[in-house]
């Protein structure tokens, strides 16, 4: 009897955690990787990306000019990808569109070997992905 209760409790916790999965969160930054992984990218993997975009990335926000890899690290993979990867859409669990991102080929590749890398052209919908807008007091330490 006691074991049955533990199993039932375990299943209930599993069901609740599945409902609140970070992969379906309406706050898109919760779908991305941990802060230390973003820091690693910003310091080790982001050669050729302008400092202003790296600072915004470290703060957890996206902006036009960022690469698909940067947005994927911040917000996770898109819920829907269209037009051969040139259009990404993020939705709530209820199916409401949060944000639509349009991509383009950059005028100039940031480094040799990154010629096919796409950069963010425009953001439609909630440009902060459910996060509060940055305040003027947010400053990067880098």
Secondary structure as UniProt FT lines:
FT   HELIX           2..19
FT   HELIX           22..24
FT   HELIX           28..31
FT   HELIX           35..40
FT   HELIX           41..45
FT   TURN            47..48
FT   HELIX           51..59
FT   TURN            64..65
FT   HELIX           68..75
FT   STRAND          80..82
FT   HELIX           83..85
FT   STRAND          87..91
FT   TURN            93..94
FT   STRAND          97..105
FT   TURN            112..113
FT   TURN            115..116
FT   STRAND          118..125
FT   TURN            127..130
FT   TURN            136..137
//
